[in-house]
């Protein structure tokens, strides 16, 4: 089976590529560096020729509200047009748990727009909504600094390891289209501030984490269940403590 991964050289893309290739599939890791650009349409027709499945992991180079919305809308339209022309039978898109519940967050609004384009494309699809990756805990802490402390919501948080995300993406890519949404999350749910505090302690960061119910998450307010699955979800195997151990061993 030929599978094209848009954004195939990124964090999740490279891991998914390895899983699918090791399973014996023909896998193309497509990115602007390889001459495939969903924003301009360059190289899409050639890349998708003969493909049965397309996995869209592309991300905007800018997170500014207008730019990220334009990226996902333009990229999505170009990709779906090329998929229809190539006769692609399954479009897999990676999105975010809670993306439709935090409208103040411009990135989340753009992902909602992306999902709507997928649903309206006429191509059989599966949307995977994932909780935040454990690999981004450091970036979350950096974005939440106020003075000498890190302010975070006590709302529930359920981060997932990138290795688990890639395993789920590969599994969905090889399955029949759901024409719906699958949610994935890490195996442990705990208050947002506590999880980040555990991460900081593990990397030797002495900064205080302040529990702040008014703290914003990339511009959006977070309540108790904004960032976690509300219903059934597939859970990863790698817990936070195990991921922290692996992270320390690799550093």
N, C-alpha and C positions, 0 to 999 in steps of 0.2 A: 504494500500500500504506500502511495506517495502522500506524505504529510508535509505541508508548508507551515513553518512557524514564523509568523511576523513578529519581529522583535526577538528573534531566535538566539541572539548573542547576549541578552541581558541576564539578570539574576535567575529568573524562573525559566526563561527560554533556553539557556544553555543546559540547565539541569534536565528539562523536559526533552530536549534534543538527544541527550545522552541515553535517557531511558528508552526512547522510541527506537533509536538507532541500534541499541543493544538487543532490542526485541526483534530485529531483523527488518525493520521498515526503511523505506527510502525517505529520508528526512532532509528538508532544505531549510537551513537557518537563514531567513531573509532579513535584511536590514539595509539602511541607506549605504553602509560601508560595502555591502555586497552588490550594490546597484539596484536595490529594490526599495522604492520610496512610496509609501502609501499616500503621503501628503501631496505629491506631484503626480502619482500614477506611474512613474518611471519604473520599468522592469517588471511590473505586475503580471502582464500577460504571459511573458516567458516563464516567470517563476511558477505560475499557477497551472501551466499546461500539464494535463494529465494528473492533477492532484485530486484526490478523493476528499481530503480533509484539510481545512485551514484553521490554524490556531492563532488567534489574534492576541498578542501580548504587547503590542506597540504602546509606547507612552509618549506623552508630549514633552518636548525639550524645555518648555516653559510652563510653570504652574500658575501664571497670572490668569485671572478668571476668563477674560476674553480669549486669550491665546489658547488656553487648554480646551475651551469649548469649540473653537474653530478647528483645532487639531482633530479632535475625535469626530466631529461632524464631517469634515472634509475627508479625512482618512477612511472613515467608515463608508462613505458613499463611493469613493474610488475602489475600495476593496470589494464591496458587494457587487459593483458593476463588473469587475474582473472575474469574480467568482461565478456570476451568472453566465458569463461568456465561456468560461472554462468548464462549466457543468459540475462544479464542486458540490458534493453531497452532504457536507456537514461543516458548519461554521461554529467554532468554539471560541468564546470570548471570556476573558478574565475580568471580573468586576469586583465590587466591594460590598461586603455585608453592611447594611444600613445606609447604602448610598442614597436611597429614596426617603430617608428619615432625618437627614441633616441638610436642609435646603440652604442654610447660610454658607455652607462650604462650596466654593466655586468648583473645585475639582470633583466633588460628589455630583454636583449638578451636571457637569460635563459627562460623567459616567452614566447618569440617567439618560442623557441624550444619546449616548452610544448604544445603550441597551435598546432604546426605542427604535433606532435604525436597524439593529439586528433583527428585532421582532417583525419589522415591516419589510424586510429585505426579500421575503419569499424563498429564502434558502433555509433548509432544515438546520436547526441550531441548538446549541446548549450554552446557556450563560452560567458561568461559575462565579458565584459571589464568595469572596474570601475575606476573612478577618485580616487584620494587620499582620504583617510579617514580623517575626522576632528580630530579623536582621535590621529592622528600622527603629528599634527601641532607642538607640543612641541618637538618631536624628529627631525623634519625638522629644526626647529630653532637651536637646539643643534648642528646639523651637518653643519650648515652654518655660524658658528662663525669665524670671522677674527678679531683678537685683542679684542677690547671691543664692537664690533658691529656685527650685523648679516647681511650678504650680501645675497640678494636674487634678482632673476630676476624679471623684471616687466611684464613678459609674463603672459598670462591669466591663471587663476587657478579656479577650480570649485569643491572644496572638498565636500564630501558627508558624512553624518552621518552613523555610523555603523548600527544603527537601520534601516535606509532606505536600506542599502546594504542587510541586512539579509531579509528584507521583499521582495526585488526583487529576491534574490536567492531562497527563498521559493516559490515564485510565478512561477519562471521559472522551478523549480523542479517538479511542479505539472502540468505544461503545456506540450504539445507535443514538441518533439525535433525540433529545428529550423534548425539543420545542418548548422549553421552559427553563426554570432556574434550579440549579443545585447549589446549596450553601456548604461551605467547608470552614472549619475552625480548629484551633488547637484543642488539646485534651483537657486543659485547665482553665477555669473561669475564676477571676479574682478582681478586686478593685483595681482600676487603672493605675492609681498612684502607687499601690503596693507592688505591682508587677515592675514598674519602672524603677522603684526603689531597690528591688532585688537585683535588677540588671546593673544599676549603678554601683551597688555594693560589690558585685562580682568583678567589676572592672576597676575597682579601687577608686571610684569617684566619690569624694567625701561630701558633695553638696547635699543639702537638705531637700527632701521632697515634701512639699506642702499640699495637704489635701484641701482643695479649693473647688467648691461646687460651681463657682462662676468661671472657672478656667476654660478657655476656648481650645478646641482641638483643630488646628489649622483653620481658624476663623469661624468654626461652628460650635454651638453649644452642645454639650454631651449630657444626656440624662442617664438613668440607671441602665437602660437597655438599648441605647443608640447604636452601639458598636458590636453587638453580639447577635447571633441568630435568635429569632423569636420562635421558630419552630424546629423541625427536624433538620439536622446538619450532619455531614460526614466529618468525623473527628480524626485529626492526625495522631500519629503514634509518638511523636517526640514532644515530651513535656518541657517546660521552661528550664527546670533544673538540669535535665539532660542536655538541652541545647546550650546552656551556659557552660557546662563542663566541656562540651565539644568546642565551643568558642574559645575557651581558655587554652585548651590543648593545641588549637590551631594558631594561636597568637604567639 
